[in-house]
């Protein structure tokens, strides 16, 4: 679960992370009021979208005074901001965060994350923080240091201090940096995070460390340990479709084509997407039914597709396995079609566990489907149906 | 023969008495797997499916000589079940449980260091040696005993590829699902090493997907070993929608290896034949095997 900047700052402030004074605003007037309360000469107005690289995309404005803060917020609300980290159509701004401006002497990059290849927690840092960091990395103009951190018990302070030494910090600020890492390590473990990233971690002109932007993700699979944090999702995820798909045991990504895709398993779903694209088709979505989904969850998933007027045909590619068999998915389809009443051509490929039973279920529901012998043929048929509008 | 499994594999089922444990234990026994009993804390001494139930892994290992376990324990306690099996020196552990918290898997990885256990999963469909032993939850019927080793990150695509490999007249020595999660036990590379050393595996099929760098690790291994066994790979996700990313840390720390094109390039450089589409994997391995003979 991705958190917004304001949520991450709220959580990590409690773990001793130094952050600028600020507050969330839901309207331009609120932004003006927050700016007035801050009383600072320079004010940062920051769009709360869950992606970085906001500055270049107009998602961060540095202004002076409450009136300008109000104007900056006015321009952001309701806009869709597209950056290298959003989906292609960007993300709508529904909140802004208003905080005091900071005079930066140096920008560092600091992150805690799990290294997949070794399966351990690490902290990484770079002296070259700030915007455009990935571009510099791709050019090879980027240096990064790392240190392994334990899950249990505090990190070895001398190791962390040496790590910051390699990043170029010296003097009393190293002590503060070590405290920050220890606070973040504790937060990472206690909150079951999967990423905490601070970019930039600013050294101010007064020689203090301040976290200007924070990105944080929590482990969806560990939310059962954190019922208090689970409620942050509704605040963070404004997308109704994603929210309902999540509840219904589906992985769902909306695209803008006209072929609705349904598969069981992410791998088969990605393969189907690749085949449709290779055949010249335009997928309307990616949808993967998890093994834990029941037929009514699946029916909700189909409803998301049947409610989309752009979709001209469905392509259902199922290879039933031991955990999710074909008939459960057939039942989900049957229920969704009856509820919706919409008629459209459906291309289906059924193989593996209970494929024959699934055919009977579909017949009993009165579902007319075009069955393809293998998934290559199914993809081509669906592309043809979408192009001609005829089954 | 097979990798990881043989006719002497004696299976303990951790979490046997739950719905999934009951269902899949029955299925495994119907396939011919030698299940020697189950583990369920607090239910030791009872019997379930006519099999003895023990309170812990150490007990079932001592009393039955179990040398493999399969874990169906729910996500909240799956890590402690795995760590218990590791501490009992169970040689092979397969974890089917999905959605195990990431940091719990970090704790499991710590327990694996220097241990005598090979872990497959979590979030794995398991290991299947056709005609020999099924230690997993995969549907059976389209597999057949043969000479192709299959290692996969995706359960649904494994079913598909097993059917294709059987359909072209080849069969499988063993299929292994390494699990769909970021942090897991055996890697694809670990499995390929075993397949290359196994005299009964004559060719290998890899089923990879976007994310992580496991495919590149296999490519490096193949460049080092210069094996003569034909290796075919499928990489799915070329046209995956651009993922909404959070920050830069992943790419900056682990490089820009996650996309399909990088993986395909690494495979081709290592002499791996890459299947042009998911429905052509069977044909691709058949051609590669014919050319090798």
Interface residues (C-beta under 8 A of the other chain):
Chain A: X2 X50 X51 X52 X85 X86 X87 X88 X91 X109 X111 X113 X114 X115 X116 X117 X118 X119 X120 X121 X122 X124 X126 X133 X134 X137 X138 X142 X144 X146 X151 X189 X192 X194 X195 X197 X199 X215 X217 X219 X220 X221 X222 X224 X225 X253 X255 X263 X264 X265 X266 X267 X268 X269 X270 X271 X272 X273 X274 X275 X276 X277 X278 X283 X286 X290 X291 X292 X319 X320 X321 X322 X323 X325 X351 X352 X353 X374 X375 X376
Chain B: X24 X27 X75 X76 X98 X99 X100 X101 X102 X103 X104 X105 X106 X107 X109 X110 X125 X136 X137 X138 X139 X142 X152 X153 X154 X155 X156 X157 X159 X160 X163 X180 X182 X183 X207 X209 X210 X212 X213 X217 X234 X236 X237 X238 X239 X240 X241 X242 X244 X245 X246 X247 X248 X249 X250 X251 X252 X253 X254 X256 X277 X278 X279 X280
